[in-house]
């Protein structure tokens, strides 16, 4: 009994240490598919962010499959099982990616055209979101926003999008980026 309690306590403390210091809510979502491990990775990633995903006014469906992909459309996020569970990548590797894809939901459900224009003025981009064919991922304002969003609200060294966000907004700290996003959402 004491050994089981000690093991449980150690596991709980380890999970709290990995989660970071976020105090925000994970959002209103359902997960379709994926192993229990992959589903837990999604929950942990959203809980690690300091953004309150409950601000998105609709339930989001997060689909996990072996697709070799990640993406989002209004109300739906698609994630690859292998990326979520590949131990060789580390337990938090996919967290930035998950938060990035959820950032697209912020665009779809909370942004106005004026917000998108403000993001492009601040972060750049050759179009907003795939209106121009054959542009690279980082040439789209929506992708630049999602990269920076992930870094701003989970500024951990292990965030896979850290380098991308710093390249997009080299003069802005995560605190400044959070303030920028929160100003847009308050307007």
Beta strands, then each sheet from edge to edge (+ up, - down):
strand 1: 29-32
strand 2: 60-65
strand 3: 71-73
strand 4: 76-80
sheet 1: 1+ 2+ 4+ 3-
end
